[in-house]
């Protein structure tokens, strides 16, 4: 017994078409849809990541500005206290102070003696009492 194959081309097209239509999720009919969905999801992820990075960068700049401001306030307070200490210690006393930031101070409030300030103070500062006048200079 031999199996004969039909030679009608319509039969093969019909059989092929039914095979194509029964594939799961219509994989051959909508082949590009998966890549479009993946691209949109990837683009959405990049947008969210970009917004997050921009927000963190902005916050870090704010924190850096706040840290610099706090260091300057700390240095001004230390300078004022050291100046008052040298003023109260009398003529000939001196003190060395290391500042964390560069200060452009014109006057110091809360000091009983007259104060002579250098225009810009940074790093190592020497505070001397010379005959009742406190001189603050860079060393």
VOFITOR-43052 format. One line per field, with one value per atom (N, C-alpha, C): atom name; x, y, z. Coordinates in nm, 4 decimals. Layout:
# residues N
atom: [CA ...]
px: [X ...]
py: [Y ...]
pz: [Z ...]
This chain:
# residues 139
atom: [N CA C N CA C N CA C N CA C N CA C N CA C N CA C N CA C N CA C N CA C N CA C N CA C N CA C N CA C N CA C N CA C N CA C N CA C N CA C N CA C N CA C N CA C N CA C N CA C N CA C N CA C N CA C N CA C N CA C N CA C N CA C N CA C N CA C N CA C N CA C N CA C N CA C N CA C N CA C N CA C N CA C N CA C N CA C N CA C N CA C N CA C N CA C N CA C N CA C N CA C N CA C N CA C N CA C N CA C N CA C N CA C N CA C N CA C N CA C N CA C N CA C N CA C N CA C N CA C N CA C N CA C N CA C N CA C N CA C N CA C N CA C N CA C N CA C N CA C N CA C N CA C N CA C N CA C N CA C N CA C N CA C N CA C N CA C N CA C N CA C N CA C N CA C N CA C N CA C N CA C N CA C N CA C N CA C N CA C N CA C N CA C N CA C N CA C N CA C N CA C N CA C N CA C N CA C N CA C N CA C N CA C N CA C N CA C N CA C N CA C N CA C N CA C N CA C N CA C N CA C N CA C N CA C N CA C N CA C N CA C N CA C N CA C N CA C N CA C N CA C N CA C N CA C N CA C N CA C N CA C N CA C N CA C N CA C N CA C N CA C N CA C N CA C N CA C N CA C]
px: [0.0807 0.0000 0.0873 0.0664 0.1438 0.0519 0.1109 0.0331 0.0576 -0.0497 -0.0349 -0.0517 0.0278 0.0217 -0.0596 -0.1437 -0.2192 -0.1270 -0.1478 -0.0643 -0.1316 -0.2448 -0.3169 -0.2479 -0.1974 -0.1283 -0.2188 -0.3469 -0.4372 -0.4425 -0.4278 -0.4305 -0.3111 -0.1933 -0.0749 -0.0876 -0.1383 -0.1558 -0.2556 -0.3600 -0.4609 -0.4039 -0.3268 -0.2669 -0.1645 -0.0880 0.0126 -0.0543 -0.1604 -0.2301 -0.2882 -0.3475 -0.4059 -0.2966 -0.1797 -0.0676 -0.0224 -0.0136 0.0308 -0.0686 -0.1963 -0.2965 -0.3103 -0.2651 -0.2790 -0.1559 -0.0588 0.0594 0.0173 0.0798 0.0390 0.0677 -0.0234 -0.0124 0.0088 -0.0188 -0.0050 0.1355 0.2349 0.3746 0.4182 0.3660 0.4117 0.3343 0.2134 0.1360 0.1738 0.2162 0.2506 0.3935 0.4848 0.6240 0.6867 0.6537 0.7162 0.6580 0.5451 0.4814 0.5640 0.6271 0.7082 0.8266 0.8917 1.0036 0.9569 0.8391 0.7875 0.7560 0.6947 0.6650 0.7939 0.8927 1.0209 1.0869 1.0831 1.1447 1.0748 0.9417 0.8690 0.8990 0.9058 0.9386 1.0810 1.1727 1.3123 1.3213 1.2478 1.2478 1.1887 1.0805 1.0207 1.1182 1.1900 1.2897 1.4007 1.4455 1.5506 1.5022 1.3776 1.3227 1.3164 1.2686 1.2604 1.4001 1.4941 1.6316 1.6911 1.6661 1.7165 1.6606 1.5310 1.4687 1.5279 1.5489 1.6059 1.7479 1.8298 1.9688 1.9715 1.8844 1.8800 1.8397 1.7437 1.6998 1.8104 1.8799 1.9891 2.1031 2.1344 2.2402 2.2044 2.0791 2.0351 2.0412 1.9998 2.0041 2.1477 2.2383 2.3775 2.4395 2.4032 2.4531 2.4008 2.2746 2.2183 2.2892 2.3166 2.3859 2.5293 2.5957 2.7317 2.7318 2.6352 2.6256 2.6001 2.5138 2.4839 2.6079 2.6834 2.8048 2.9086 2.9264 3.0209 2.9758 2.8468 2.7929 2.8143 2.7890 2.8080 2.9545 3.0456 3.1883 3.2298 3.1787 3.2122 3.1600 3.0375 2.9837 3.0662 3.1077 3.1909 3.3246 3.3869 3.5147 3.4999 3.3928 3.3715 3.3532 3.2774 3.2562 3.3871 3.4683 3.5980 3.6905 3.6903 3.7746 3.7331 3.6027 3.5537 3.5911 3.5745 3.6078 3.7585 3.8408 3.9866 4.0295 3.9667 3.9982 3.9616 3.8463 3.8049 3.9007 3.9447 4.0392 4.1718 4.2254 4.3513 4.3338 4.2189 4.1915 4.1917 4.1258 4.1166 4.2468 4.3344 4.4614 4.5634 4.5428 4.6309 4.7341 4.8145 4.9150 5.0230 5.0627 5.1675 5.1156 4.9895 4.9369 4.9057 4.9133 4.8837 4.8244 4.7666 4.7061 4.7054 4.7262 4.7226 4.5959 4.5303 4.4040 4.4088 4.3621 4.3552 4.2097 4.1839 4.0481 4.0195 3.8935 3.8505 3.8147 3.7724 3.7302 3.8001 3.7913 3.8452 3.7399 3.7820 3.6893 3.7277 3.6273 3.6446 3.5658 3.6270 3.5611 3.6106 3.5185 3.5583 3.5550 3.4592 3.4514 3.4096 3.4461 3.4026 3.3217 3.2009 3.1179 3.1393 3.1143 3.1255 3.2656 3.3573 3.4953 3.5160 3.5731 3.5890 3.7046 3.8070 3.9241 3.9059 3.9779 3.9788 4.0499 3.9991 4.0512 4.0981 4.2178 4.2721 4.2751 4.1977 4.1835 4.2585 4.3151 4.3703 4.2521 4.2698 4.1564 4.0958 4.1781 4.1275 4.2005 4.1232 4.1829 4.1554 4.2581 4.2414 4.3552 4.3352 4.4331 4.4782 4.6047 4.6602 4.6542 4.5969 4.5777 4.6428 4.7119 4.7742 4.6978 4.6605 4.5880 4.6795 4.7167 4.8096 4.7467 4.7774 4.7367 4.8593 4.8573 4.9702 4.9247 4.9559 4.9226 4.7731 4.6886 4.5444 4.4717 4.5454 4.4820 4.5075 4.4000 4.4128 4.4348 4.5474 4.5828 4.5634 4.4804 4.4555 4.5164 4.6133 4.6822 4.7087 4.7408 4.7791 4.9215 4.9508 5.0873 5.1699]
py: [-0.1148 0.0000 0.1241 0.2067 0.3298 0.4475 0.5504 0.6713 0.7681 0.8099 0.9041 1.0448 1.1313 1.2712 1.3469 1.4335 1.5134 1.6146 1.6386 1.7319 1.8659 1.8850 2.0103 2.1184 2.2302 2.3348 2.4056 2.4126 2.4795 2.4057 2.2755 2.1968 2.2335 2.2486 2.2854 2.4255 2.5212 2.6570 2.6569 2.5805 2.5746 2.5139 2.4081 2.3439 2.4360 2.5080 2.5998 2.7160 2.7684 2.8811 2.8414 2.7263 2.6845 2.6638 2.6203 2.6046 2.7408 2.8389 2.9726 3.0364 3.0196 3.0847 3.0213 2.8983 2.8330 2.8497 2.9291 2.9512 3.0326 3.0080 3.0771 3.2267 3.3060 3.4522 3.5214 3.4582 3.5213 3.5683 3.4868 3.5271 3.5680 3.5057 3.5403 3.6582 3.6820 3.7927 3.9258 3.9275 4.0529 4.0462 4.0243 4.0048 4.1335 4.2509 4.3771 4.4368 4.3891 4.4492 4.4311 4.3193 4.2937 4.3903 4.4189 4.5121 4.6549 4.6922 4.8263 4.8388 4.7382 4.7417 4.7455 4.6679 4.6678 4.8054 4.8658 4.9976 5.1029 5.0994 5.1961 5.1760 5.0518 5.0236 5.0683 5.0444 5.0870 5.2392 5.3073 5.4535 5.5095 5.4506 5.4944 5.4759 5.3647 5.3409 5.4449 5.4806 5.5826 5.7193 5.7532 5.8823 5.8868 5.7802 5.7760 5.7823 5.7109 5.7147 5.8548 5.9211 6.0567 6.1556 6.1452 6.2344 6.2101 6.0846 6.0512 6.1044 6.0865 6.1355 6.2876 6.3569 6.5035 6.5506 6.4827 6.5214 6.4984 6.3869 6.3576 6.4572 6.4918 6.5891 6.7256 6.7663 6.8948 6.8951 6.7851 6.7767 6.7768 6.7112 6.7084 6.8473 6.9252 7.0630 7.1451 7.1259 7.1986 7.1610 7.0319 6.9880 7.0412 7.0467 7.1019 7.2497 7.3251 7.4671 7.4860 7.4033 7.4120 7.3780 7.2781 7.2396 7.3523 7.4168 7.5288 7.6439 7.6718 7.7794 7.7481 7.6231 7.5827 7.5914 7.5519 7.5612 7.7068 7.7949 7.9376 7.9937 7.9593 8.0056 7.9524 7.8265 7.7657 7.8397 7.8711 7.9432 8.0844 8.1539 8.2906 8.2875 8.1904 8.1795 8.1485 8.0571 8.0251 8.1467 8.2210 8.3403 8.4464 8.4655 8.5637 8.5237 8.3945 8.3483 8.3579 8.3224 8.3321 8.4780 8.5667 8.7103 8.7650 8.7261 8.7703 8.7164 8.5925 8.5320 8.6087 8.6416 8.7160 8.8576 8.9179 9.0531 9.0560 8.9570 8.9536 8.9106 8.8426 8.7960 8.9082 9.0189 9.1338 9.1448 9.2514 9.2827 9.1747 9.1378 9.0394 8.8972 8.8742 8.7386 8.7126 8.5868 8.5507 8.4104 8.3820 8.2503 8.2199 8.0918 8.0494 7.9668 7.9925 7.9261 7.8745 7.7534 7.6981 7.7009 7.7723 7.7864 7.6791 7.6384 7.5376 7.5986 7.7245 7.7919 7.9262 7.9851 8.1196 8.2205 8.3152 8.4148 8.5534 8.6300 8.7713 8.8504 8.8711 8.9361 9.0793 9.1737 9.3143 9.3580 9.3081 9.3426 9.2197 9.2213 9.1164 9.1814 9.1324 9.1883 9.1074 9.1709 9.1022 9.0983 9.1784 9.1829 9.3191 9.3196 9.4443 9.5307 9.4701 9.5446 9.5870 9.6920 9.7243 9.6126 9.5803 9.4679 9.5185 9.4742 9.5023 9.3690 9.3627 9.2375 9.2416 9.1289 9.1141 9.1029 9.1438 9.1442 9.0056 8.9041 8.7697 8.6704 8.5911 8.4966 8.3540 8.2728 8.1305 8.0515 7.9235 7.8290 7.8710 7.9037 7.9344 8.0854 8.1223 8.2626 8.2863 8.3994 8.4378 8.5571 8.5448 8.6524 8.7024 8.8322 8.8904 9.0132 9.0322 9.1531 9.2421 9.3521 9.4463 9.5779 9.5937 9.7142 9.7463 9.6432 9.6641 9.6539 9.6432 9.6266 9.4845 9.4137 9.2750 9.2775 9.2165 9.2120 9.0668 9.0507 8.9176 8.9156 8.8246 8.8189 8.6744 8.6564 8.5239 8.4954 8.3721 8.3407 8.2928]
pz: [0.0000 0.0000 0.0000 -0.0886 -0.0965 -0.0733 -0.0131 0.0160 -0.0979 -0.1514 -0.2620 -0.2090 -0.2602 -0.2192 -0.3229 -0.2770 -0.3735 -0.4384 -0.5597 -0.6339 -0.6543 -0.5972 -0.6120 -0.5282 -0.5899 -0.5140 -0.4153 -0.4383 -0.3451 -0.2118 -0.2181 -0.0962 -0.0065 -0.0661 0.0123 0.0707 -0.0072 0.0459 0.1593 0.1427 0.2458 0.3729 0.3594 0.4758 0.5413 0.4610 0.5151 0.5875 0.5318 0.5915 0.7268 0.7345 0.8614 0.9659 0.9246 1.0174 1.0692 0.9825 1.0210 1.1159 1.0915 1.1746 1.3118 1.3275 1.4578 1.5458 1.5069 1.5919 1.7137 1.8278 1.9500 1.9431 1.9947 2.0070 1.8732 1.7659 1.6350 1.6094 1.6389 1.6329 1.4938 1.3919 1.2573 1.2007 1.2484 1.1938 1.2568 1.3847 1.4528 1.5034 1.4178 1.4563 1.5113 1.4598 1.5016 1.6272 1.6755 1.7900 1.9172 1.9326 2.0515 2.0581 1.9471 1.9500 1.9767 1.9298 1.9580 2.1064 2.1647 2.3080 2.3901 2.3504 2.4200 2.4091 2.2923 2.2729 2.3576 2.3642 2.4463 2.5951 2.6386 2.7772 2.8102 2.7198 2.7378 2.7420 2.6537 2.6514 2.7796 2.8288 2.9540 3.0711 3.0722 3.1770 3.1718 3.0517 3.0384 3.0859 3.0569 3.1009 3.2530 3.3155 3.4617 3.5233 3.4655 3.5142 3.5000 3.3887 3.3668 3.4677 3.4954 3.5938 3.7322 3.7667 3.8969 3.9103 3.8076 3.8117 3.8227 3.7490 3.7560 3.8953 3.9569 4.0917 4.1941 4.1845 4.2786 4.2604 4.1355 4.1088 4.1671 4.1501 4.2040 4.3573 4.4186 4.5640 4.6155 4.5446 4.5900 4.5819 4.4793 4.4724 4.5896 4.6262 4.7400 4.8693 4.8861 5.0067 5.0100 4.8958 4.8915 4.9276 4.8752 4.9089 5.0581 5.1136 5.2562 5.3396 5.2972 5.3704 5.3679 5.2535 5.2436 5.3333 5.3332 5.4170 5.5655 5.6055 5.7450 5.7865 5.6980 5.7292 5.7474 5.6637 5.6754 5.8072 5.8460 5.9743 6.0912 6.0807 6.1838 6.1952 6.0811 6.0818 6.1379 6.1011 6.1524 6.3035 6.3521 6.4964 6.5686 6.5163 6.5769 6.5746 6.4633 6.4519 6.5532 6.5701 6.6665 6.8090 6.8410 6.9765 7.0032 6.9051 6.9231 6.9352 6.8597 6.8677 7.0050 7.0560 7.1897 7.2957 7.2799 7.3736 7.3743 7.2570 7.2465 7.3004 7.2754 7.3247 7.4773 7.5380 7.6841 7.7510 7.6755 7.7319 7.7461 7.6802 7.6967 7.5862 7.5972 7.4964 7.4906 7.3687 7.3475 7.3285 7.3553 7.3378 7.1902 7.1522 7.0137 7.0078 6.8967 6.8754 6.7271 6.6930 6.5535 6.5320 6.4203 6.3899 6.2466 6.2254 6.0894 6.0440 5.9365 5.8840 5.7797 5.7721 5.6748 5.5396 5.5410 5.4173 5.4054 5.2870 5.2670 5.3109 5.3945 5.4475 5.3969 5.3611 5.3275 5.4315 5.5465 5.6595 5.6684 5.6866 5.7011 5.8466 5.9240 6.0664 6.1456 6.2741 6.3658 6.4766 6.4984 6.6056 6.7326 6.8454 6.9731 7.0293 6.9770 7.0268 7.0916 7.2146 7.2902 7.2404 7.1800 7.1331 6.9874 6.9459 6.8030 6.7253 6.6067 6.5287 6.3934 6.3543 6.2210 6.1444 6.0355 5.9602 5.8284 5.7893 5.6534 5.5572 5.4299 5.3361 5.3099 5.3010 5.2722 5.3619 5.4341 5.5279 5.4822 5.4867 5.4538 5.5160 5.5280 5.5805 5.7203 5.7368 5.8680 5.8941 6.0100 6.0469 6.1832 6.1951 6.3224 6.3787 6.5055 6.5751 6.6872 6.6815 6.7793 6.8432 6.9687 7.0390 7.0505 6.9764 6.9767 7.0403 7.1703 7.2464 7.2414 7.2624 7.2703 7.1370 7.0255 6.8934 6.8474 6.8164 6.7713 6.6193 6.5780 6.4355 6.3889 6.2863 6.2289 6.0900 6.0683 5.9404 5.9002 5.7730 5.7229 5.7694 5.7978 5.8410 5.7227]
